[in-house]
């Protein structure tokens, strides 16, 4: 018997059975993805951000990420101003830091901000997910493992 998210949210613990675990597991997994801000996979830029000692993906504070973004915007604004001064087309000479565009850096920074900002909530939900996975029935574990294997096999083909 499946229950809606609202029904699950108001359940008394004595009303929850092992039958509810797959649905709860999906809800928690969806919540983790939403907190990370990623409905699609994100490839992090594997370069140190100029002027900083860390890569974006290794930054552990929101303040540091804001500084990275403000540096990016400042450099982009200065570049565009200089290009305009010299009469140079930005289409021919677009602004990049390293080999990446502003949009790529901004996406990387925004993705990381969501993770850092929501880190405690993500960790709490990952603990819940682990507990739920440990309590899956053998049949459900098998189905979940097979689904993960099939997803992994089809991802490699793309």
N, C-alpha and C positions, 0 to 999 in steps of 0.2 A: 504494500500500500504506500503510494508516494504522497507526500504532503507538500504544500506550498511553502515558500520561504517564510511567510507570515505565520503559518501554522507551526513551523519548526521553531521560530523565534520565541513562541509562548509555551512551548512544551515543558511539562514538568519532567525532570530527569527520569522519573519512573515510567514515563510514557514512551521513552526512546528505546528502540531495540536495534539489534544488529542490522535489521532490514533497512533502517534509516541511514546507515553509515555511508553508502555510496552517494546518496543525495547530499548529505552534510559535507562529504569530502569535496564534491563538485562546488558547493557554495563557498567553502573555505578557499579552494583553489582559485575560483573566480575573484574572490575578494583580494587575494594576494596579488594577482595580476593587475587588478584595478588600482591597488595601492602603488604598485611599481609603475603604473602609468603606461603599461605596454599591452596593447591588444595585438600587436605584431612584434616579432622578434626584433631586437635592436642590436646592431653591430657597433660596439664602442670603437672610437678612434684610438688607435694604438700608438699615439704620439704624445709626448709631454707637451703640455700647452706652453707656448713661449712666455718666458718671464716667471714661470712657476716651476716648482720642483717635482710636481706630480702630474700624472695623466688625469684626465677628467674622471675616469672610472675608479681612480684610487683616492679621490678627494673625499674627505670624511665630514666636512662641515658645509652647511648651507652658505655661510659667510664667504668661504673660499670659492664656492661655485658662483656666487654673485660677483665676486671680484673678477673671476675669469670672464664672466659674461660682459661685465662693464669694460674690461680691457678689450675684448673682442669688438664691442660696439664702438669704443673710442678709436681703435685702429681702423675700423671700417669707415667711420665718418671722416677721419683724417685722410685716408686713401682716396675716398670719393671727392673730397674737397681739392686735393692736389691734382687728381685726374682732370677735374673740371678746370682748374687753373691753367693746366697745360693743354687743354682741349683734346684730351685723350679719351677715346671711347671705352666705357666700362664693359661693353659687350666683347670687345677685342681683348681687353686686359682686366678680367674680373678680379675682385679682391679675394684672396685666399690666404690662409695661414697654414704654412706647410703645403700639403697637397689637398687641403680640405676647404670647402666653401663656408661662408658664414652660416648658411642653413644647416650644414652638417654639424658644425661646432655647436650651434644653438640646440639642435636636436639631442646631441650627446649630453650637453649641460643640463637641459630640461629633464631628460630621462634620469640623470644622476640626482638632480634636486629632488625629484619625486621619491627616489629610493632613500636618500639620506633623511629627508623630511618625515617619511613614513616608516623609518627603520624599526622603531619599537613595535608598532602595530603589525608590521610585516613579520617580525620575529615571533610575536605572540601567535599569529595565525599559522606560521610554519610549525610551531610546537603543537598546535591543535591538529594540524594536518598530519603530523607524524603520529600522534596518538590515534587518530582515526584510522590511518593506514595500518597501524599495529593491531587494530581491532576488526579489520575486515575478515570476513569468512574466507576459508581457503578457496572457495569457488570465485568469490569476488576478487581476491588477490590474483588468481589465475587470469581472469578476464581483463583486469587492469594491466597486468604484465604483458599479456598478448597484445592489447591495444597499444601500449608503449612501444613494443617491439615492431609492430606493423607501422606505426608512425615514424619510427627511426628508419626503417627500411625505405619508406616512401620519400622521406626527406632527403636521403642520400641520392635519390634518382633525379631530383630537381635541379 
